[in-house]
Amino acid sequence: MPIKLGIHTGPQNLSMAELHRLWKRADEAGFHWISVWDHFYANPMVQQQRDPCFEAVASMASLASVTSRVRVGCLVFCTLFRNPGLLAKAAVTIDHISNGRCELGVGGGWFEEEFREFGFGFPPIKERLDQREEAVQIIKSLFEDPVTNFKGRYYDIQGAVCAPKPLQQKLPLWVGGRGPQRTARLAAQYGDGHNLAYVSPEEFKKYQEGLEQACEKLQRDPATLQRSVNLHFHMGADEAGAKIARDKLQQFPLAQRLGAVAGTAPEVIDRVAEYLEAGADGLNIAFRPPIDWDAFEAYIERVLPVFHQPA
């Protein structure tokens, strides 16, 4: 049963040494993908702004430097936090650091406190998505075209040259979000992949219908668009650990509880298979501290080989 299994690691409430340990173990185990997320504050803000949280571009570069095989990504960068030219240059640099393993994810952002308190305001959702759409076009052009010229409402890029180009022939661009119309259309029009976060298999499958329709309107082969899902990780190494993990999951809102793998290894295997059946090409388990290292090792030993053989 082929599905690309990865991990999604927020650079929050963990030391860099702990993140390196997690990334190196996942790389060694043969996971397909490791990503970070892009926040200035830990999510959720358990202790408000005092929880430690590393910046995403620098974290992704560190991830690239301590691994050798996994795909290196971010699901997703908030396009309003950085000029798209700067983000494109950072991604290309990380592609060279990683020897051609970088993948770039972009989204419109949603975490109001970090927007306002770091001086980005908090534009209405339409404006954030408009700005994301302009940024995607600029980034794609900088990756692929000799010279980039773009004039929109938010960005005016004239004569920009991105050198060097990505080390890999095509640096994949991911679009993240749940918007059934604009986000689906943007992914179909410009993206190499689309990512949904913390949704049930049923909701994931339903969203694929919108992606298929968007591809059809744009005359794009839907098979050329990768689909992935991020899920909360609440597995236990044994039944006792699984009970603790299930109890923790009950603290989440109901909607988020459905977007998780939980319980024992056989339960998790069954749940992963549901997403595979729903059309997922990739599935990333999301870690929030404290990390249950025994559960992670059980996932590596019992779940990973069922869906793909470690490299």
N, C-alpha and C positions, 0 to 999 in steps of 0.2 A: 504494500500500500504506500505509494510515494506521496509524501508531503514534506515540505522543507521546514524542519523544526528549528526554532531560534529562541533567543532570550531577549527580553526588553528590560534594561536596567536603568532605573532613574539614578542619576548621580547625586543622591540625597541621603542624608542620615547614615552615610557610610564613609569611612576613610578612603583615601585613594588606594591605600594598600589593600583594603578589603575588596574594592572594585577590581583591582588588578588580579587578585586571587580568583574572583568570580569569572572574569573575562578569560584568563588563562586556562582555567579548568574547562570552560565551555569550548574554547578553541581546541584544546587537547582532545576533548570527548568527541568532536566531530560535528558539532552543531553547524547549521548552514549560515546562521545570521546572529549578530549581536547588535543591538541598538541602544542608544541613550534617548532621553527625552529632554525637551527644551523648556526649562522653567528657571526663573530667578528665585522662586520660593519652593520649598518642599510641598508636594501635593499628596495628600491633603495637609493643610497647615496645622499639624497637631499642636505645636507650641507657637503658633503664629510665625512671624518672620524670623524667629531665632533658630529654627531648625537649619542645619547646614545644607547647602545645595550648591554644587559646582556648576559652572557655566558649560553649555553643551558643546560648542565648537571645540573648545580646549579639551573637554572630556573625550570627545570623539577622536581627536588627534592622539590622545594618550591611548585610547582603545586600539587604534590602528598600530601604534608603535609596540604594543606588548603582545600582539597576536600575529599569526602568520597564515592562517587558512580561512577563517570565517569572513563572510561579507560584513562590512562595517557600515552602520547606518544611524539615522536618527528619525524616529517616528513620533512627532515630526517637528521640524523647525518652524517657529512662528515667523512668517515672512515680514511682519511689521517691526520686528526687533532689529533687523539688519538690512542695510541696503542690499538689493539683490546681486549687485556686482561684487560686493564684499563677500556675500555668502557663496557665490559661485567660485570665487578665487579660493576661499577656504576649502571648499569641497574638492577642488582640483589639487590643492596642496595635500589634503588628506589622501586623495587617490594615489599620489606619488609616495607618500609615507607608507601606505599599505601595500604598495606594489600592485595597484589596480583592483582593490577590493571595496572601494567606496560606493555607497548608494545614498542618494539625497532625498529626504522626505520633507514636504512642505505642507503647512496648514495655515489657517487664519487666526488662530489663537482664541482663548476663551477666559483665561484666568484674570479676572478684572483687577484684583489687588496688585498683582505684579505689573500689569500695564500701567496703572495710575501711579504707583509709588516709585517706579523707575522712570517716570516722565514720558510715557508713550500715550497718555490719555487713555481713552477706551472708546474708539469710534464705533458707531452702530455696525451690526453684523454685515449689512450690505456693503459698507465701505471697506470693512476688513476683507471681505471676499473679493471685492473689486481690486483692491491692492494686491491680494494674493494672485489674482489672475494676471495682472501686469508683471508681477515678479516672476511667475513661472515662465512666461514668454521670454523675458530677459535672460534668465538663467539658462534656459534651453539653448538660446541663441549663442550665449557665451561659451557653452560647452561645445557647440557644433559648428558655428559659423566663423569665417575668418575675421569679420568685423561685425559689431553689433550696433545697430541704430534702432532706437525705439523712443517714441514720444507718446506718452499717455497722460492721464490726469495726475498721477502720482510720481511718475518717473520720467526723466528725460535723459536718455543714454545715447550719446552721439559719438560714433567712431571708436567705441571701446574694443580693445583687442585683449583677449584672454590667452596669455602665453605663460607657461606651456598649456597645451590642451590636456584633458584627462589622459592618464596612461593607458587605460583600457579603451577599446575602440568606441564604446558607448557607455557613459556613466549613467546608470538608471536613475530616473526621476520618479519619485512616488508622490502621490497626492493622498492626503489623509482627511477623513471627516465623514459625517453621516448625511450631509445635505443630499436629498434625493434627486435634485435637479442640477443645480449649479456645480456641486462637487463631482457628481457622476459625469456630467458633460466635460468638466475640466480634465478629469482623469482620462476620459476617452479621447479627448482632443490632443492633449499634450503629454500625458503620463505614460510611464512604462509599467506602473503598478498602482494599485489602490489598496489602502489599509483602513480597516474598521477596528475600533477598540471597544472591548468589553460588551459584546453583544452575544445573544444566544445563537445557536445554529439556525433557528428559524428566522431570526431577524437578519442574520448574515445572508441566508439564501434569498430572502425577499429583496435585499439590497442588490443582489446580483442581477435581478430582473431589470432594474433601472440602469445598471451599467451596460447590460446587453442592448437595451433600447437606445442608449446614448451612442454606443458603437455603431449600431445599425444606421442611425441618422447621419453619422459622420462617415459611413461606408468603411468602417474599420473592422478588421477581423477581431472579434472579441477574444480569441485564443491568444492574441499577442499582448493582452493586458493581464499582468499578474495580479492575484488577489490574496491578501493576507489578513489575519486577525490577531490582535493582541488580547491575552486573557490573564486574569488574575491567577496566581499560582497558590493553590491551597491543598497541596497533596501532602500526605504523611508517608514516612518510610515504613510504617507498620500501622495496625489498626488503632493503636493508642495515639500515634501521631496524627492519623487521619481524623480522629475525633476532635483533637485540638484544632486542627486546620479548619474543619467544618464549622466549629463553634466561632472561630474568628471570622469566617465568611459571613456568618449570620449578622455581624455588626454592620455590614455594607447595606446600602439601599437595595431593595428588591431587584430593580432593573440591573444593577451591577452584579448582583449575585448570579444572575443567569449567564454573565460573561466571564466564566471561570472554569478552570479544571480543578476538581476537588476530590478528596477521598483517598482511596488506596490506588496503587498502580493499575489494577484491572479496571477500576472505575474511570481513571484518567484515560486509559487506552480507548475505552468505549466512547468517551466524550470527544477525544481527538478525531476518532473515526466519524463522528457526527458532522464535524466541520469539514472533513474531507468529502463526505457525501454531499454537503451543502455547497461545495464548489471552491473550497479554500486550497490555494497552492502552497501557502505557508501559514504557520501558526507559531506565535511567539509567547512564551510564558513571561509574565511581568513580575519582577522581584521588588518588594518593598521590605525594608529591614524590620525586625532582625531576620536574617536569612537562615532557614532551616537547612543546614548543609547535608544532613542525613537524607532529607527528602529530595534534595537536588541530586544526590548520588543515586538514590533509588530511581529517580526519573531517568538518569543517564543509563543505568543498568537495565531497567525493565521496560521503559517506554520508548526511548530513542531507537533501539534496534528493531522494534516492531514496524516502524515507518520508514526508516532509512538506515543503512549501515554506516557507522561512523567512518570518516575518511582515515 
